[in-house]
Amino acid sequence: MASGASYHVDSEKGSDESHGLSPRKAWKTLTKASSATYRAGDRILLRRGTLFRGKLELKGAKGSEKAPIVIDAYGPGDEPPKIDSAGYIAGVAIEECEHVEARNVEITSDGGKEIDPPARTDRYGILVLKSSHVAVDALRISDVFATVQTKSEGKDKTTAYGHGVRLMDSDHLIVSDCVIEKVGRYGINAIRCQSVEVRDNRTDNTGCSGVQMSRCRDVVIRGNRFDHPGSFIDERMHGRGSGSWVWGCENVLYEKNEFLNAKGKADSCGVHIDFNCRNVVVQRCFSMNNEGGFIEILGNDCNCAYRYNISVNDGFRRKGKDGAHQEGKVLWLSGFCGAKNPPSGPFNSYIYNNTIYVKEDARSCFSISPTARGALVANNIFHLLGPTVDVLGDQKKYKAKRKNAKASNVVFMNNVYARDSVLPAGLRQWDSRAIVGDSGFSKPGGDRPEDYVPTNTEILKDRGANIGKIPGDDIGLTIGLNMAKDFFGNPIEGAPDVGAVELQE
């Protein structure tokens, strides 16, 4: 690895008149650190346990694959250096850079009179613009809010927009092992980016979603925990959001994430696939207590899938209660393509080998748009103990057309139901190979995936159908229809079992 210089920054004992090349000769301010020119292999080191006010800005800095430019901490102790960027657009801003890594820093940006003009209405913990090969690792970001609130579609009419991490017009990006809490809107947000990996992060109490992607492609979101999206613990927060959602994206894989406790008057699922997406797969994830629901695939989405997930008590929201304007739903295939566009699709949706549990005192809603073209709903456990209802009328555009409209090429088969007549009559769908019985979960009503390991081998073992392409679909899923491992990583051998867990001998 090529060597570079190490520049030290110490807000308590440093001096901007120093050269910065040793802890004894550290710079004092982020302004000084932002004014320097950095080369491949250089390191910008902030002293642990110190507080910096302002922003650290890198513009045009070029590292290399073997010698990235690194922002990191130095000095004794466990307390990270903290950047308070109140009034600035971001705590760390990386623009037109290559091969940069940022890690082990804490960032807050709670309002304040705008110093950077854009900070009045937008704020970020870390901002990456027009850059490539940037890695963000082990950051702690909290309390990020713009100076003023602006118009929004959240719980209230306005939101103080603040995001933990914003990635824009960039490629080859990694966000890993970060903790993001109490931000006005998104924990992690990417716009027009390619080759993005979001792994092993934790977001809690985000005003909107933990992760949101727009017009991105080739994305992996793996091993994250998104808790309390759509939070409103601060009145400046958005108060509406799924754990994650993508819009206008292509080739996205969600795997081994946890989506918990989403709130909001609309959407607010564990994870939902918004309109104009292609090849988005949600697999081996755990979704629980998300009031908007479990499965949501919207208009013009093509070849998207939910498979081998466990969903617990999702979809309990009631339209008209606490300002909600949508029902929560266990399964929702919607043709919505934007308020000004006619409904269309979704096309060729694959929903198989999920385990879905809803307790007795909650109802479960279904909705399949008459514009849906091609859907396979197979090998799922629908352990729905309360009433079930079709709520297509929840969508105004479809209500008047319902009498003579019906989705085409939608097949339910080989699903296990806890009782007869789980699929509501108004849905106008039936299961060609329905299996009725109790799956025998180890602890139904529990809050861990392990509580939904079934024991009833008679109705589940080797009873699943082999998953093939929907008739008329030449694609299937680009990553393949057959899974090698179940929710827990157990190998799938022979005929698949029903549900997300392959029963062990």
Rosetta blueprint (number, residue, H / E / L):
1 M L
2 A L
3 S L
4 G L
5 A L
6 S E
7 Y E
8 H E
9 V E
10 D L
11 S L
12 E L
13 K L
14 G L
15 S L
16 D L
17 E L
18 S L
19 H L
20 G L
21 L L
22 S L
23 P H
24 R H
25 K H
26 A L
27 W E
28 K L
29 T L
30 L H
31 T H
32 K H
33 A H
34 S H
35 S H
36 A L
37 T L
38 Y L
39 R L
40 A L
41 G L
42 D L
43 R E
44 I E
45 L E
46 L E
47 R E
48 R L
49 G L
50 T L
51 L E
52 F E
53 R E
54 G L
55 K L
56 L E
57 E E
58 L E
59 K E
60 G L
61 A L
62 K E
63 G L
64 S L
65 E L
66 K L
67 A L
68 P L
69 I E
70 V E
71 I E
72 D E
73 A E
74 Y E
75 G L
76 P L
77 G L
78 D L
79 E L
80 P L
81 P L
82 K E
83 I E
84 D E
85 S L
86 A L
87 G L
88 Y L
89 I L
90 A E
91 G E
92 V E
93 A E
94 I E
95 E E
96 E L
97 C L
98 E E
99 H E
100 V E
101 E E
102 A E
103 R E
104 N L
105 V L
106 E E
107 I E
108 T E
109 S E
110 D E
111 G L
112 G L
113 K L
114 E L
115 I L
116 D L
117 P H
118 P H
119 A H
120 R H
121 T L
122 D L
123 R L
124 Y E
125 G E
126 I E
127 L E
128 V E
129 L E
130 K L
131 S L
132 S E
133 H E
134 V E
135 A E
136 V E
137 D E
138 A L
139 L L
140 R E
141 I E
142 S E
143 D E
144 V E
145 F E
146 A L
147 T L
148 V L
149 Q L
150 T E
151 K E
152 S L
153 E L
154 G L
155 K L
156 D L
157 K L
158 T E
159 T E
160 A L
161 Y L
162 G L
163 H E
164 G E
165 V E
166 R E
167 L E
168 M E
169 D L
170 S L
171 D E
172 H E
173 L E
174 I E
175 V E
176 S E
177 D L
178 C L
179 V E
180 I E
181 E E
182 K E
183 V E
184 G L
185 R L
186 Y L
187 G L
188 I E
189 N E
190 A E
191 I E
192 R L
193 C L
194 Q E
195 S E
196 V E
197 E E
198 V E
199 R E
200 D L
201 N L
202 R E
203 T E
204 D E
205 N E
206 T E
207 G L
208 C L
209 S L
210 G L
211 V E
212 Q E
213 M E
214 S E
215 R L
216 C L
217 R E
218 D E
219 V E
220 V E
221 I E
222 R E
223 G L
224 N L
225 R E
226 F E
227 D E
228 H E
229 P E
230 G L
231 S L
232 F L
233 I L
234 D L
235 E L
236 R L
237 M L
238 H L
239 G L
240 R L
241 G L
242 S L
243 G L
244 S E
245 W E
246 V E
247 W E
248 G L
249 C L
250 E E
251 N E
252 V E
253 L E
254 Y E
255 E E
256 K L
257 N L
258 E E
259 F E
260 L E
261 N L
262 A L
263 K L
264 G L
265 K L
266 A L
267 D L
268 S L
269 C E
270 G L
271 V E
272 H E
273 I E
274 D L
275 F L
276 N L
277 C L
278 R E
279 N E
280 V E
281 V E
282 V E
283 Q E
284 R L
285 C L
286 F E
287 S E
288 M E
289 N L
290 N L
291 E L
292 G L
293 G E
294 F E
295 I E
296 E E
297 I E
298 L L
299 G L
300 N L
301 D L
302 C E
303 N L
304 C L
305 A E
306 Y E
307 R E
308 Y L
309 N L
310 I E
311 S E
312 V E
313 N L
314 D L
315 G L
316 F L
317 R L
318 R L
319 K L
320 G L
321 K L
322 D L
323 G L
324 A L
325 H L
326 Q L
327 E L
328 G L
329 K E
330 V E
331 L E
332 W E
333 L E
334 S L
335 G L
336 F L
337 C L
338 G L
339 A L
340 K L
341 N L
342 P L
343 P L
344 S L
345 G L
346 P L
347 F E
348 N E
349 S E
350 Y E
351 I E
352 Y E
353 N L
354 N L
355 T E
356 I E
357 Y E
358 V E
359 K L
360 E L
361 D L
362 A L
363 R L
364 S E
365 C E
366 F E
367 S E
368 I E
369 S L
370 P L
371 T L
372 A L
373 R E
374 G E
375 A E
376 L E
377 V E
378 A E
379 N L
380 N L
381 I E
382 F E
383 H E
384 L E
385 L L
386 G L
387 P L
388 T E
389 V E
390 D E
391 V L
392 L H
393 G H
394 D H
395 Q L
396 K H
397 K H
398 Y H
399 K H
400 A L
401 K L
402 R L
403 K L
404 N L
405 A L
406 K L
407 A L
408 S E
409 N E
410 V E
411 V E
412 F E
413 M E
414 N L
415 N L
416 V E
417 Y E
418 A L
419 R L
420 D L
421 S L
422 V L
423 L L
424 P L
425 A H
426 G H
427 L H
428 R L
429 Q L
430 W L
431 D E
432 S L
433 R L
434 A L
435 I E
436 V E
437 G L
438 D L
439 S L
440 G L
441 F L
442 S L
443 K L
444 P L
445 G L
446 G L
447 D L
448 R L
449 P H
450 E H
451 D H
452 Y H
453 V L
454 P L
455 T L
456 N L
457 T H
458 E H
459 I H
460 L H
461 K L
462 D L
463 R L
464 G L
465 A L
466 N L
467 I L
468 G L
469 K L
470 I L
471 P L
472 G L
473 D L
474 D L
475 I L
476 G L
477 L L
478 T L
479 I L
480 G L
481 L L
482 N L
483 M L
484 A L
485 K E
486 D L
487 F L
488 F L
489 G L
490 N L
491 P E
492 I L
493 E L
494 G L
495 A L
496 P L
497 D L
498 V L
499 G L
500 A L
501 V L
502 E L
503 L L
504 Q L
505 E L
